[in-house]
Amino acid sequence: KNTVYCVASTNEFGSIEEFGILIGKHFMKEYPTIVKSINIEILQDVWQRLEGKDSSGRVAPHKHAFQRVGPCKPYTVVTVSQQLGKSSPPPLSVSVKSGLRSLELLKTAQSGFSGFYRDRYTSLGESADRLLGTSLSAEWTFPPSPKALPYLAIRKAAVQALVNTFCGPSDRGEFSPSVQQTLYKMGE
């Protein structure tokens, strides 16, 4: 854990993906005879600075108090490995997967559930208008790249695409015939 803190304090990085790559390359460089491949998983907590009245009664950002924002948590899995070959030091390969856990979404209209298969265990009736809520996880893999990718911008675009597909246009929404169909569309 101390090594991770030291790597963080002595390097510039703008995303959890970049930080994972830094940690992986650090261990590969520091311990080349021991470490041939390393997986780093980072689960990011999002914190928001609290506001409150200061000692003079004015509302101001608190100097040292925060609240966790959630439950949605971005994550990344970075793998750094030595490539086979005779060069010294051996070149490194880097793979990066990222995603979200517990992205919670709710629609209060424009959702139904009908035309489904019925058997003796079916207990729900058909509905043309109901609430639709879900908690989803999503994951994507980045292509290998010799330079840093805009990881934060890609994550933001991915979240926006998921939300837009779930909700539809803000002025009219989009009908969802079932949660399964909507989640399928979100994954396309």
C-alpha positions, 0 to 999 in steps of 0.5 A: 500500500505504501508503494502505491501512495508513493507512486501517486504522490510522485507522478502526474495522472488524470484518470484511474487508468493512467494510475493503474498503468503507472503502478504496473510499470513501476512494479515491472521496472523495480522487480523485473526478475520477480514480476513478469505480469501484474494485474491492477484493479482500481475501484474509484470512490467519488467524493464531494466536498461538503458545504456549510456555514463557516465561523462567520456564518457564511456558506462556504466549502468545508476545509476537510469534510466530504460525502461519498457520491454513489453508489455508481463506482468507476473501475479499471483493470490494468494488466502489464506484462513482459513481452517475450523476446531477447531484448533487455529490458523486455518490452512491456504490453499493457491492456486496459479494461474499464467500466462502471458498477452499480449505475442506478437508473429509474424511469417513471413512465414509458415502460411496459412488460407484455407479450412474454412467455407464460408458464405455471410460475408466471405471477406478473400480469402484463402492463403497458405503463410501469416504473422501470428501475435497474442497477447495471454494470458495464465494461469496455476494453481499450485498444492497445495504444503507445500513448495515453488515451482520453480515458475520462472523456471515453468514460463520460461518453460511455455513461452518457450513451447508456443513460441516453439509451435508457431514458430516450430524448428528455422531452418525450422519452422512449418506450421500453417494452421490457427491462431486458430489451432496454438493457440489450439496447444499452449493450449494443 
